[in-house]
Amino acid sequence: EVQLVESGGGLVQPGRSLRLSCAASGFTFDDYAMHWVRQAPGKGLEWVSGISWNSGVMAYVDSVKGRFTISRDNAKNSLYLQMNSLRVEDTALYYCAKRVGGGGYYFDYWGQGTLVTVSS
Amino acid sequence: QSALTQPRSVSGSPGQSVTISCTGTSSDVSGYNYVSWYQQHPGKAPKLIIYDVSKRPSGVPDRFSGSKSGNTASLTISGLQAEDEADYYCCSNAGRYTYVFGGGTKLTVL
């Protein structure tokens, strides 16, 4: 059974940093690209960042470029999101999502999310 | 990287059909045949219901169907049931490893 379990969220002041983690199990982690998607309270989904299976390609939404860094450790079956210079508007539930394999471009499994609250 | 445009809400009675539109640009929806749709119930993670514009994952009822014409993709739910009441999001690939979601549509089953 595929499982994605996010952790690392919490309350943080504007300008500070936070590192999110996603522990994956139930599939061969290093075969798949992985992504972060966030959802602000009461708002819609927003794709944040993605990383290829071998970390060769990383992509970001414009609003986090230069502040967030996605990474993965295939030996630990883990995905990370380093978030620096956090802003109030980064407040959201952050989901880890697995991209389907075989050249598909959709997310077939999602975690339950970890909540990040940026507030003074 | 502008969000795809969806109606904020739609509604229908049990047994009826509803269609949710999702409008993008040549950089996303019309540029790729990689539109997917997700259903999200309150407090739950999104669930994939349509991928590659019109394909259904195993286990998703055939009441759910997808299509695309030009810059606009559509999700149609026929034979509405109470459990279909949820938020629905479209998503399109927008170039290598980048994606864009729609703003979401709240479906109310009357």
Interface residues (C-beta under 8 A of the other chain):
Chain A: A33 H35 V37 K43 G44 L45 E46 W47 G50 I51 S52 V57 M58 A59 V61 D62 Y95 V100 G104 Y105 Y106 F107 D108 W110 G111 Q112 G113
Chain B: Q1 A3 Y32 Y34 S36 Y38 Q40 A45 P46 K47 L48 Y51 D52 P57 D87 Y89 C91 N93 R96 Y97 T98 Y99 V100 F101 G102 G103 G104
